Amino acid sequence: MDLDYAIIVLRHHLESNGRLFEISKDIVKNRVNIKNKLTLEERYIDFNEIQDFLEYDEFEYNLLVNGFKEFSFLESGLLNKSPENLSGKKKSTGSSSFIDKVNDLIDDDKDTIYILLIGITGVGKSTFINMVVNYIKYSSLQDALTNATLDQIYTIASKIEIQDENQTHKITLGDVGDIKTGSSVTQHSRQYRIKLPDGKTLCIIDSPGVGDPQGTLQDNKHFENILHEISSLKKLNAICILMRPDETRATVLFRYCLNQLLLHLHSSAKDNIFFCFTHTRGTMYKPGPTRSILEDHLEKMKDQSNIEIGIKDRCFCFDNESFNYLAANLNGDTNFSEDDEFDFSRSWDRSSREFQRLLKEISKVQPHDVANTVCINNARTMISNLAQPMSTCISNINSNIKLMDEQSERLRSGSLNESLLYIPETVIITEKLEKSLLICSKNGCSSNHDNPCNIGVISPKWYSSLYWCDNFDKMGACKKCHNPGFFSCLFFDHKIISTKETPKLNHLSSVTDKPIGQRTRSEIFNEIELLVQAMKERKRQFQEEYDTIKTAIVDFSVFLWHHSLIKFNRYYEEYINIQMKTLESSENSQELIKKLDEHLSEYKAGFEELKHNVQNNKASVKTQKEIFETFDRLFNLPMVGYIIQNQIRLKRSVHYKSEAVEIDLSPN
């Protein structure tokens, strides 16, 4: 069988099924590479292994009988045998076996259940994982007390406290390092892969807590780490949001945690969200006051985005105290009453049954395709990163068109000044700022690049949570803005600027190489005409790229509006407003400001029109593949693509290393 032919078939199979994989042939290592375009993870099939699956003629026949007739390469003559000539062939199962092999290779986690845990710092995620392992390993609390040692009961190092009749026991399980009291024990996302007795694998992803006392910068690092860990997976069976039953103490943090998670999830993940309440022995294993806060928040979200996340059959109540009791007992020298021991044993049994109920409910829902969330997260990141360079592109296009119009008028004025025989061009020089700037985009505010709102160090990692930046008070108002208007400048009016764009005026050489003073009158007239025509063509190219960018911005915004659990972002509007405010201090900029203002109105109208058409089934939203293709198209725009490339290059984010711990609870 021809390997190039097999690669074409394989590529078509993956693309037609919406699988974002890149196929290539590695001659040096004699294998076919299958690379996930989203996670960049690579798998391989050896050439010899492919040959073992297939024989050339049988493979051709199977392609035809299995519905590959629509391939354009069949019509182009790549196959040198017709269906009639193959009709006598035995119907081999080679091709389907080959495709099955590939599917198994890229879906090798079909027997793995992935559960992401997320919650406020101190809610008990690490203890929850320790409990789960013990629920699976031991049938009851008494079984654990009889057969376990202190070193065997914990999977994650942690500190616990529990009181008996006489004293408070403080027990350290494992090496917790120098983690401060109250801080998140988990500082990096980590997978715990538990091999279950039935042969399946339960993969629990422990994530750093939200609301870390070390500050909001640490909080945002945690969220980046969580999102990176999600991106490394193919599926998520469940997203478990852990909370206490008495979350009235931290309503703001609770809402922030929930919003930040939902903001980065594809809307299809709503069916995979479950709510797990810890420390519920004091509320008789009920969600307590937190349930009403949760219901109110989800109801408001439904009103705003028309996406409903139900609570019925999605609330699960656990208690951690039985694990703490187990650790204290195995550590020795305790004095618990018989009533306490009975309550702890009952708590263990009840929490263990609740976990089995959680697994049962998880099994009822279709796993969330992480490619969707990776795409929406990458799209959101790209769109937020593209907002500034795209607005710069729009300004640069308008500036170049204005310069060429003025130059054309000068050349046509009848002047034979040879020093005017050039095409003016404004290029953008992009530099990374040593210190990021916090700029207010609100009209009327005095904040600008020369007068930023910085108080202390500003981190670009605050893109999604500026409310928590020290520059804003509890009401979200900026402490430094001087806006003469009635309403204060709020956190969502601000953007972090980490790059600087400096325009540079160039003169593109004339169409001939003759020095000034050596052209005839006729040659000057001819050259003027050629320059005017060249500028007309450049204006056409700039206008085409303007239209491409304008369409792309609307497509990006509608894509996020359609697929996100939480709507909507204003990245682009904010940068356009900042562009206009920056131009206010420049001479002869009123026309450019007017153009940008018109463009902003066109963008808003285009977004509302497309959104309306989508809602009324008169238009469709771009697919994931089309969105990424649009990214590539913008990067490669001949006239202004370099602006986008340079700014994105300067905004590359840090990559996090994934970690995994294997726990084998299968029978020996």
C-alpha positions as CSV (number, residue, x, y, z in Angstrom):
1,M,0.0,0.0,0.0
2,D,1.2,3.5,-0.8
3,L,1.8,5.4,2.5
4,D,1.1,8.9,1.0
5,Y,-2.3,7.5,-0.1
6,A,-3.0,6.2,3.5
7,I,-2.1,9.6,4.9
8,I,-4.6,11.3,2.6
9,V,-7.3,8.9,3.6
10,L,-6.4,9.3,7.3
11,R,-6.4,13.1,7.1
12,H,-9.8,13.1,5.4
13,H,-11.2,10.8,8.0
14,L,-10.1,13.0,10.9
15,E,-11.2,16.3,9.3
16,S,-14.6,14.9,8.3
17,N,-15.1,13.9,11.9
18,G,-14.1,17.3,13.3
19,R,-10.8,16.0,14.8
20,L,-8.2,18.7,14.9
21,F,-5.1,16.6,14.2
22,E,-2.2,17.3,11.9
23,I,-0.9,14.3,9.9
24,S,2.7,14.1,8.6
25,K,5.2,11.5,7.4
26,D,8.5,11.1,9.2
27,I,10.9,9.4,6.8
28,V,13.9,9.5,9.2
29,K,12.0,7.6,11.9
30,N,9.8,5.6,9.5
31,R,6.5,6.6,11.1
32,V,3.4,8.7,10.6
33,N,3.0,11.5,13.1
34,I,-0.5,12.4,14.4
35,K,-0.3,15.7,16.2
36,N,-3.2,17.3,18.2
37,K,-3.4,20.9,16.9
38,L,-4.8,22.1,20.2
39,T,-2.8,20.4,22.9
40,L,0.3,19.8,20.6
41,E,0.5,16.3,21.9
42,E,1.9,13.8,19.4
43,R,1.2,10.1,18.7
44,Y,2.9,7.8,16.2
45,I,2.2,4.8,13.9
46,D,5.2,2.9,12.5
47,F,5.2,2.4,8.7
48,N,5.6,-1.4,9.3
49,E,2.5,-1.4,11.5
50,I,0.5,0.3,8.8
51,Q,1.7,-2.3,6.3
52,D,0.6,-5.1,8.6
53,F,-2.9,-3.7,8.6
54,L,-3.3,-3.2,4.9
55,E,-2.8,-4.6,1.5
56,Y,-2.9,-2.1,-1.4
57,D,-5.7,-3.5,-3.6
58,E,-8.0,-4.6,-0.7
59,F,-7.5,-1.1,0.9
60,E,-8.6,0.6,-2.4
61,Y,-11.7,-1.6,-2.6
62,N,-12.7,-0.9,1.0
63,L,-12.4,2.8,0.5
64,L,-15.1,2.6,-2.2
65,V,-17.5,0.3,-0.3
66,N,-17.1,2.3,2.9
67,G,-18.2,5.6,1.3
68,F,-15.0,7.3,0.3
69,K,-16.3,7.9,-3.3
70,E,-16.6,11.6,-2.7
71,F,-12.8,12.0,-2.4
72,S,-11.6,14.5,-5.0
73,F,-8.4,12.5,-5.5
74,L,-10.5,9.5,-6.7
75,E,-11.7,11.6,-9.6
76,S,-8.3,13.0,-10.3
77,G,-6.9,9.5,-11.1
78,L,-4.9,8.9,-8.0
79,L,-6.6,5.5,-8.0
80,N,-5.7,3.6,-11.1
81,K,-8.4,1.0,-10.7
82,S,-12.1,1.5,-11.2
83,P,-14.8,0.0,-8.9
84,E,-15.6,-2.5,-11.7
85,N,-12.1,-3.7,-11.8
86,L,-12.1,-4.3,-8.1
87,S,-15.5,-5.9,-7.9
88,G,-14.0,-9.4,-7.8
89,K,-11.8,-8.5,-4.9
90,K,-12.4,-9.9,-1.5
91,K,-14.0,-7.3,0.8
92,S,-11.1,-7.0,3.3
93,T,-11.6,-5.3,6.6
94,G,-8.2,-3.8,6.3
95,S,-9.2,-0.1,6.0
96,S,-11.6,-0.2,8.8
97,S,-9.0,-1.9,11.0
98,F,-6.6,0.8,10.1
99,I,-9.1,3.6,11.0
100,D,-10.0,1.8,14.2
101,K,-6.3,1.6,15.1
102,V,-6.0,5.4,14.6
103,N,-9.1,6.1,16.6
104,D,-7.8,3.9,19.4
105,L,-4.5,5.7,19.3
106,I,-6.0,9.2,19.7
107,D,-8.7,8.0,22.1
108,D,-6.7,5.8,24.4
109,D,-8.4,7.2,27.5
110,K,-11.9,5.8,26.8
111,D,-11.7,3.7,30.0
112,T,-10.6,6.8,32.1
113,I,-13.0,9.0,34.0
114,Y,-11.7,12.6,34.3
115,I,-13.0,14.8,37.1
116,L,-11.7,18.4,37.6
117,L,-12.0,19.7,41.2
118,I,-12.2,23.5,41.7
119,G,-13.1,25.7,44.6
120,I,-12.1,28.4,47.1
121,T,-8.9,28.0,49.0
122,G,-9.5,25.9,52.2
123,V,-12.7,24.2,50.9
124,G,-11.0,20.8,51.2
125,K,-10.1,19.7,47.7
126,S,-6.9,17.9,48.7
127,T,-8.7,16.2,51.7
128,F,-11.5,15.2,49.3
129,I,-9.1,13.3,47.1
130,N,-7.5,11.6,50.2
131,M,-11.0,10.6,51.3
132,V,-12.0,9.2,47.8
133,V,-8.9,7.0,47.7
134,N,-9.8,5.6,51.1
135,Y,-13.5,5.1,50.2
136,I,-12.3,2.9,47.3
137,K,-9.6,1.1,49.2
138,Y,-11.5,0.4,52.4
139,S,-15.1,-0.8,52.8
140,S,-15.7,1.1,56.1
141,L,-14.0,3.3,58.7
142,Q,-13.4,0.2,60.9
143,D,-11.7,-1.5,57.9
144,A,-9.3,1.4,57.5
145,L,-8.6,1.6,61.3
146,T,-7.8,-2.1,61.3
147,N,-5.7,-2.5,58.1
148,A,-4.2,0.9,57.4
149,T,-1.1,2.8,58.7
150,L,-0.8,6.6,58.9
151,D,1.5,6.6,55.8
152,Q,-1.0,4.6,53.8
153,I,-4.1,6.8,54.1
154,Y,-3.0,10.0,52.4
155,T,-2.3,10.6,48.7
156,I,-1.8,14.4,49.1
157,A,0.4,15.8,51.9
158,S,-1.7,18.1,54.1
159,K,-2.3,19.5,57.5
160,I,-5.4,18.6,59.5
161,E,-6.9,19.5,62.9
162,I,-9.5,17.7,65.0
163,Q,-10.6,18.0,68.6
164,D,-11.3,15.1,71.0
165,E,-12.5,15.2,74.5
166,N,-9.2,16.6,75.9
167,Q,-7.3,18.5,73.2
168,T,-6.8,19.7,69.6
169,H,-4.8,17.3,67.5
170,K,-2.7,19.0,64.7
171,I,-1.4,16.3,62.4
172,T,0.9,16.8,59.3
173,L,0.5,14.1,56.7
174,G,3.6,14.0,54.5
175,D,5.9,16.9,53.5
176,V,3.8,20.1,53.1
177,G,6.9,22.3,52.8
178,D,6.6,25.9,53.7
179,I,3.0,26.4,52.7
180,K,1.6,29.2,54.9
181,T,-1.5,28.6,57.1
182,G,-4.6,29.4,55.1
183,S,-2.9,29.2,51.7
184,S,-3.7,26.7,49.1
185,V,-1.9,23.5,49.8
186,T,-2.0,22.7,46.1
187,Q,0.1,25.3,44.2
188,H,0.1,23.5,40.8
189,S,-2.6,21.5,39.1
190,R,-1.9,17.7,39.3
191,Q,-3.6,14.6,38.0
192,Y,-4.2,11.7,40.4
193,R,-4.8,8.6,38.3
194,I,-6.5,5.9,40.5
195,K,-6.6,2.4,39.0
196,L,-10.0,1.1,40.1
197,P,-10.7,-2.6,40.9
198,D,-12.8,-2.9,37.7
199,G,-9.9,-2.0,35.5
200,K,-11.0,1.5,34.8
201,T,-9.0,4.6,35.8
202,L,-10.4,7.5,37.8
203,C,-8.3,10.6,37.0
204,I,-9.0,13.4,39.5
205,I,-7.4,16.8,38.7
206,D,-6.6,18.7,41.9
207,S,-6.3,22.4,41.2
208,P,-5.0,25.4,43.3
209,G,-7.6,27.1,45.3
210,V,-9.1,30.4,44.3
211,G,-9.0,33.3,46.7
212,D,-5.4,32.6,47.8
213,P,-4.3,34.8,50.8
214,Q,-1.0,35.4,48.9
215,G,-2.9,37.8,46.7
216,T,-4.7,38.2,43.4
217,L,-1.6,37.8,41.3
218,Q,-1.2,34.3,42.8
219,D,-4.8,33.7,42.1
220,N,-4.5,34.4,38.5
221,K,-1.4,32.2,38.2
222,H,-3.6,29.4,39.6
223,F,-6.3,30.0,37.0
224,E,-3.8,29.9,34.2
225,N,-2.4,26.7,35.6
226,I,-5.9,25.2,35.8
227,L,-6.8,26.1,32.3
228,H,-3.5,24.7,31.0
229,E,-4.2,21.4,32.7
230,I,-7.7,21.3,31.1
231,S,-6.1,21.9,27.7
232,S,-3.9,18.8,28.0
233,L,-7.0,16.5,28.2
234,K,-9.2,15.2,25.5
235,K,-12.4,15.0,27.6
236,L,-13.8,15.9,31.0
237,N,-16.4,13.7,32.4
238,A,-17.2,16.1,35.3
239,I,-16.3,19.5,36.6
240,C,-16.9,19.4,40.3
241,I,-17.2,22.8,42.0
242,L,-16.4,22.3,45.7
243,M,-17.9,24.6,48.3
244,R,-18.8,24.8,52.0
245,P,-22.4,24.8,53.0
246,D,-21.9,28.2,54.7
247,E,-20.4,30.3,51.8
248,T,-22.2,33.4,53.0
249,R,-18.9,34.4,54.5
250,A,-17.3,34.9,51.0
251,T,-20.0,35.6,48.5
252,V,-17.8,37.8,46.4
253,L,-15.1,35.1,46.3
254,F,-17.6,32.5,45.6
255,R,-19.1,34.3,42.7
256,Y,-15.7,35.2,41.4
257,C,-14.6,31.6,41.5
258,L,-17.7,30.4,39.7
259,N,-17.6,33.1,37.1
260,Q,-13.9,32.6,36.3
261,L,-14.4,28.9,35.7
262,L,-17.5,29.4,33.6
263,L,-15.9,32.2,31.6
264,H,-13.4,29.8,30.2
265,L,-15.7,26.9,29.5
266,H,-17.5,26.1,26.3
267,S,-21.3,26.2,26.7
268,S,-21.5,22.5,26.1
269,A,-19.7,21.9,29.4
270,K,-22.9,23.0,31.4
271,D,-24.1,19.4,31.5
272,N,-20.9,18.2,33.1
273,I,-20.9,20.6,36.1
274,F,-21.6,19.2,39.5
275,F,-21.7,20.9,42.9
276,C,-20.0,19.1,45.9
277,F,-20.4,20.4,49.4
278,T,-17.8,19.6,52.0
279,H,-18.0,19.8,55.8
280,T,-21.8,19.1,55.7
281,R,-22.1,17.1,58.9
282,G,-23.0,20.3,60.7
283,T,-25.9,20.9,58.2
284,M,-27.2,17.3,58.4
285,Y,-25.5,16.5,55.1
286,K,-27.4,19.3,53.3
287,P,-26.1,22.2,51.1
288,G,-27.1,24.7,53.7
289,P,-27.3,28.5,53.0
290,T,-24.9,28.2,50.1
291,R,-27.6,26.5,48.0
292,S,-29.8,29.6,47.8
293,I,-26.8,31.8,46.9
294,L,-25.9,29.3,44.2
295,E,-29.4,29.1,42.8
296,D,-29.7,32.9,42.7
297,H,-26.4,33.2,40.9
298,L,-27.3,30.6,38.3
299,E,-30.7,32.1,37.8
300,K,-29.1,35.5,37.0
301,M,-26.7,33.8,34.6
302,K,-29.7,32.1,32.9
303,D,-31.4,35.5,32.4
304,Q,-28.2,37.1,31.0
305,S,-27.0,34.3,28.7
306,N,-30.0,32.0,28.3
307,I,-28.0,29.0,29.5
308,E,-29.4,27.0,32.3
309,I,-27.2,25.0,34.7
310,G,-29.6,22.8,36.8
311,I,-29.0,22.0,40.4
312,K,-31.4,19.1,40.8
313,D,-29.5,15.8,41.1
314,R,-26.3,17.7,40.9
315,C,-25.7,18.5,44.5
316,F,-23.6,16.1,46.6
317,C,-22.8,16.4,50.3
318,F,-19.6,15.1,51.9
319,D,-17.9,15.5,55.2
320,N,-14.1,15.4,55.8
321,E,-14.2,14.8,59.6
322,S,-14.1,11.0,59.3
323,F,-10.8,11.2,57.5
324,N,-9.4,13.5,60.1
325,Y,-10.6,11.1,62.8
326,L,-8.9,8.2,61.0
327,A,-5.6,10.2,60.8
328,A,-5.8,11.2,64.5
329,N,-6.5,7.6,65.6
330,L,-3.7,6.1,63.6
331,N,-1.4,8.8,64.9
332,G,-2.2,7.6,68.4
333,D,-3.0,9.1,71.9
334,T,-6.6,10.2,71.3
335,N,-9.7,10.3,73.5
336,F,-12.9,10.3,71.5
337,S,-16.3,9.4,73.0
338,E,-18.3,6.4,71.7
339,D,-20.8,8.9,70.3
340,D,-18.1,10.6,68.3
341,E,-16.8,7.3,67.0
342,F,-20.3,6.3,65.9
343,D,-20.9,9.7,64.2
344,F,-17.6,9.5,62.3
345,S,-18.3,5.9,61.2
346,R,-21.8,7.0,60.0
347,S,-20.2,10.0,58.2
348,W,-17.7,7.7,56.4
349,D,-20.5,5.4,55.2
350,R,-22.7,8.3,54.1
351,S,-19.9,10.1,52.3
352,S,-18.8,6.9,50.6
353,R,-22.3,6.2,49.3
354,E,-22.6,9.8,48.2
355,F,-19.4,9.5,46.2
356,Q,-20.7,6.3,44.5
357,R,-23.9,8.3,43.7
358,L,-21.7,11.1,42.1
359,L,-20.0,8.6,39.9
360,K,-23.3,7.1,38.9
361,E,-24.7,10.6,37.9
362,I,-21.4,11.4,36.0
363,S,-21.8,8.2,34.0
364,K,-25.2,9.4,32.8
365,V,-23.9,12.5,31.0
366,Q,-21.9,12.6,27.7
367,P,-18.2,13.5,28.4
368,H,-17.3,17.1,27.6
369,D,-15.2,17.4,24.5
370,V,-12.2,19.4,25.8
371,A,-11.4,20.4,22.2
372,N,-14.4,22.7,22.5
373,T,-13.2,24.3,25.7
374,V,-9.6,24.5,24.4
375,C,-10.9,26.2,21.3
376,I,-13.0,28.7,23.2
377,N,-10.2,29.3,25.6
378,N,-7.6,29.7,22.9
379,A,-10.0,31.8,20.9
380,R,-10.7,34.1,23.9
381,T,-7.0,34.4,24.6
382,M,-6.2,35.1,20.9
383,I,-9.1,37.6,20.6
384,S,-8.0,39.4,23.8
385,N,-4.4,39.4,22.4
386,L,-5.6,40.4,18.9
387,A,-7.7,43.3,20.1
388,Q,-4.8,45.7,20.5
389,P,-2.9,44.9,17.3
390,M,-6.1,44.7,15.2
391,S,-7.2,48.2,16.5
392,T,-3.6,49.3,15.7
393,C,-4.0,47.8,12.2
394,I,-7.2,49.7,11.6
395,S,-5.5,53.0,12.7
396,N,-2.5,52.2,10.5
397,I,-4.7,51.4,7.4
398,N,-6.6,54.7,7.8
399,S,-3.3,56.6,8.3
400,N,-1.7,55.1,5.2
401,I,-4.8,55.7,3.0
402,K,-4.9,59.4,4.2
403,L,-1.2,59.8,3.5
404,M,-1.6,58.4,0.0
405,D,-4.6,60.5,-0.8
406,E,-2.6,63.6,0.2
407,Q,0.4,62.5,-1.8
408,S,-1.8,61.8,-4.9
409,E,-3.2,65.3,-4.7
410,R,0.3,66.8,-4.5
411,L,1.5,64.8,-7.4
412,R,-1.5,65.8,-9.5
413,S,-1.2,69.4,-8.6
414,G,1.1,70.0,-11.6
415,S,4.3,70.3,-9.6
416,L,7.3,68.7,-11.2
417,N,9.2,68.5,-7.9
418,E,11.2,65.3,-8.2
419,S,11.6,65.1,-4.4
420,L,7.9,64.2,-4.3
421,L,8.4,61.0,-6.4
422,Y,7.8,58.5,-3.7
423,I,5.0,56.6,-1.9
424,P,4.5,57.5,1.8
425,E,4.1,54.5,4.1
426,T,3.6,54.4,7.9
427,V,4.9,51.3,9.6
428,I,4.4,50.3,13.2
429,I,7.4,49.5,15.4
430,T,6.3,47.3,18.3
431,E,8.3,47.2,21.6
432,K,7.6,45.4,24.9
433,L,7.2,47.9,27.7
434,E,9.5,47.4,30.8
435,K,6.4,48.1,33.0
436,S,2.9,47.4,31.9
437,L,0.4,50.4,31.9
438,L,-3.1,50.5,33.2
439,I,-5.1,52.7,30.8
440,C,-8.7,53.8,31.2
441,S,-10.7,53.7,28.0
442,K,-13.7,55.7,29.2
443,N,-14.4,58.9,27.3
444,G,-13.6,62.1,29.2
445,C,-11.1,60.4,31.5
446,S,-7.6,62.0,31.6
447,S,-5.9,58.6,31.8
448,N,-3.6,57.9,28.8
449,H,-0.2,56.4,28.0
450,D,1.5,59.5,29.5
451,N,-0.8,59.5,32.5
452,P,-1.6,55.9,33.4
453,C,-3.6,54.7,36.3
454,N,-0.7,52.6,37.7
455,I,-0.5,52.1,41.5
456,G,2.5,49.8,42.1
457,V,3.3,47.0,39.6
458,I,0.7,46.0,37.0
459,S,0.8,42.4,35.7
460,P,-0.6,41.4,32.3
461,K,-1.9,38.3,34.0
462,W,-4.8,40.4,35.3
463,Y,-6.5,40.5,31.9
464,S,-9.5,38.5,33.2
465,S,-9.8,39.9,36.7
466,L,-8.9,43.5,36.9
467,Y,-11.4,44.0,39.8
468,W,-8.9,42.3,42.1
469,C,-6.1,44.7,41.2
470,D,-5.0,47.1,44.0
471,N,-6.0,50.0,41.8
472,F,-9.7,49.5,42.4
473,D,-11.7,49.9,45.6
474,K,-14.4,47.4,46.8
475,M,-17.0,49.0,44.5
476,G,-14.7,48.4,41.5
477,A,-13.9,52.2,41.0
478,C,-10.4,53.3,40.0
479,K,-8.5,55.1,42.8
480,K,-6.5,57.2,40.4
481,C,-8.8,58.2,37.5
482,H,-9.9,61.9,37.2
483,N,-13.2,61.8,35.3
484,P,-15.2,64.9,35.5
485,G,-18.4,62.9,34.7
486,F,-21.0,61.8,37.3
487,F,-20.0,58.1,37.2
488,S,-16.7,56.8,38.3
489,C,-14.3,55.0,36.0
490,L,-14.7,51.3,36.9
491,F,-12.4,48.3,36.5
492,F,-14.1,47.1,33.3
493,D,-13.3,50.5,31.7
494,H,-9.6,49.7,32.0
495,K,-7.1,47.7,30.0
496,I,-3.5,46.6,30.6
497,I,-1.1,47.7,27.9
498,S,2.1,45.7,27.8
499,T,3.5,46.8,24.4
500,K,4.2,50.2,22.7
501,E,3.5,51.0,19.1
502,T,5.5,53.7,17.5
503,P,4.6,54.9,13.9
504,K,7.5,55.4,11.5
505,L,7.1,57.3,8.2
506,N,8.9,55.7,5.3
507,H,9.3,56.9,1.7
508,L,9.1,54.0,-0.7
509,S,11.4,54.5,-3.7
510,S,10.2,55.8,-7.0
511,V,9.7,53.5,-9.9
512,T,13.0,54.5,-11.6
513,D,16.5,54.6,-10.2
514,K,17.5,57.9,-11.7
515,P,18.9,60.5,-9.3
516,I,17.0,63.8,-8.8
517,G,17.8,66.2,-11.6
518,Q,18.4,63.6,-14.3
519,R,14.8,62.9,-15.4
520,T,13.2,64.6,-18.4
521,R,9.9,66.4,-18.1
522,S,8.1,63.5,-19.9
523,E,9.8,60.9,-17.5
524,I,8.6,62.9,-14.5
525,F,5.0,62.9,-15.8
526,N,5.1,59.2,-16.6
527,E,6.5,58.5,-13.1
528,I,3.8,60.5,-11.4
529,E,1.2,58.6,-13.2
530,L,2.8,55.3,-12.3
531,L,3.1,56.4,-8.6
532,V,-0.6,57.4,-8.5
533,Q,-1.6,54.1,-10.0
534,A,0.6,52.2,-7.5
535,M,-0.9,54.1,-4.6
536,K,-4.4,53.4,-5.9
537,E,-3.5,49.7,-5.9
538,R,-2.0,49.9,-2.4
539,K,-5.2,51.7,-1.2
540,R,-7.2,48.9,-2.6
541,Q,-5.1,46.3,-0.8
542,F,-5.4,48.3,2.5
543,Q,-9.1,48.5,2.0
544,E,-9.4,44.8,1.4
545,E,-7.4,44.1,4.6
546,Y,-9.6,46.6,6.5
547,D,-12.7,44.6,5.4
548,T,-11.0,41.3,6.3
549,I,-10.2,42.6,9.8
550,K,-13.6,44.1,10.3
551,T,-15.3,40.8,9.3
552,A,-12.9,38.8,11.5
553,I,-13.6,40.9,14.6
554,V,-17.4,40.4,14.2
555,D,-16.9,36.7,13.6
556,F,-14.7,36.3,16.7
557,S,-17.1,38.2,18.9
558,V,-20.2,36.2,17.7
559,F,-18.2,33.0,18.2
560,L,-17.5,33.8,21.8
561,W,-21.0,35.1,22.4
562,H,-22.5,31.9,21.0
563,H,-20.2,29.3,22.7
564,S,-19.3,30.8,26.0
565,L,-21.2,30.0,29.2
566,I,-20.8,33.6,30.3
567,K,-21.3,36.4,27.8
568,F,-19.6,38.8,26.5
569,N,-16.2,40.6,26.2
570,R,-15.4,44.1,25.3
571,Y,-11.8,43.7,24.5
572,Y,-11.9,45.3,21.0
573,E,-14.2,48.2,21.9
574,E,-11.8,49.1,24.8
575,Y,-8.7,49.2,22.6
576,I,-10.4,51.3,19.9
577,N,-11.4,53.8,22.6
578,I,-7.9,53.8,23.9
579,Q,-6.6,54.4,20.3
580,M,-9.0,57.4,20.0
581,K,-7.9,58.8,23.3
582,T,-4.2,58.5,22.4
583,L,-4.8,60.4,19.1
584,E,-6.6,63.3,20.9
585,S,-3.2,64.6,22.0
586,S,-1.7,64.4,18.5
587,E,-1.9,67.1,15.9
588,N,-4.1,66.8,12.8
589,S,-5.7,63.6,14.2
590,Q,-9.4,64.5,14.1
591,E,-10.0,62.8,10.8
592,L,-8.4,59.5,12.0
593,I,-10.4,59.7,15.2
594,K,-13.5,60.2,13.1
595,K,-12.6,57.1,11.0
596,L,-12.0,55.0,14.2
597,D,-15.3,56.1,15.6
598,E,-17.1,55.2,12.4
599,H,-15.3,51.8,12.4
600,L,-16.4,51.2,16.0
601,S,-20.0,52.0,15.1
602,E,-19.7,49.6,12.1
603,Y,-18.3,46.9,14.3
604,K,-21.2,47.2,16.8
605,A,-23.8,47.2,14.1
606,G,-22.2,44.2,12.4
607,F,-22.1,42.3,15.6
608,E,-25.7,43.0,16.4
609,E,-26.8,42.1,12.9
610,L,-24.9,38.8,12.8
611,K,-26.1,37.9,16.3
612,H,-29.7,38.7,15.3
613,N,-29.4,36.6,12.1
614,V,-27.9,33.7,14.1
615,Q,-30.7,33.8,16.6
616,N,-33.2,33.7,13.7
617,N,-31.4,30.9,11.8
618,K,-30.5,33.3,8.9
619,A,-26.7,32.9,9.5
620,S,-24.4,30.4,11.0
621,V,-21.5,30.9,13.6
622,K,-18.0,30.1,12.4
623,T,-16.7,26.7,13.3
624,Q,-13.6,26.1,15.4
625,K,-11.7,25.2,12.3
626,E,-12.8,28.4,10.5
627,I,-11.8,30.5,13.6
628,F,-8.3,29.1,13.6
629,E,-8.1,29.6,9.8
630,T,-9.1,33.2,10.3
631,F,-6.2,33.6,12.8
632,D,-3.8,32.4,10.2
633,R,-5.3,34.6,7.6
634,L,-4.8,37.7,9.8
635,F,-1.2,36.8,10.6
636,N,-0.4,36.6,6.9
637,L,-2.1,39.8,5.7
638,P,0.5,41.4,3.3
639,M,0.2,45.0,4.4
640,V,-0.5,44.9,8.2
641,G,-0.1,41.2,9.2
642,Y,3.4,42.0,10.6
643,I,1.8,44.3,13.3
644,I,-0.3,41.3,14.6
645,Q,2.7,38.9,14.4
646,N,5.0,41.3,16.4
647,Q,2.5,42.0,19.1
648,I,1.4,38.4,19.6
649,R,5.1,37.4,19.7
650,L,5.6,39.8,22.6
651,K,2.6,38.4,24.5
652,R,3.6,34.7,24.6
653,S,2.5,33.2,27.9
654,V,4.3,30.9,30.2
655,H,3.9,27.1,29.7
656,Y,3.1,25.0,32.7
657,K,4.3,21.4,33.3
658,S,1.6,18.9,33.9
659,E,2.2,16.3,36.7
660,A,0.5,13.0,37.4
661,V,0.5,10.6,40.4
662,E,-0.4,6.9,39.7
663,I,-2.5,5.1,42.4
664,D,-3.1,1.4,41.8
665,L,-6.1,0.1,43.7
666,S,-6.7,-2.8,41.3
667,P,-6.5,-6.4,42.7
668,N,-3.0,-7.8,42.7
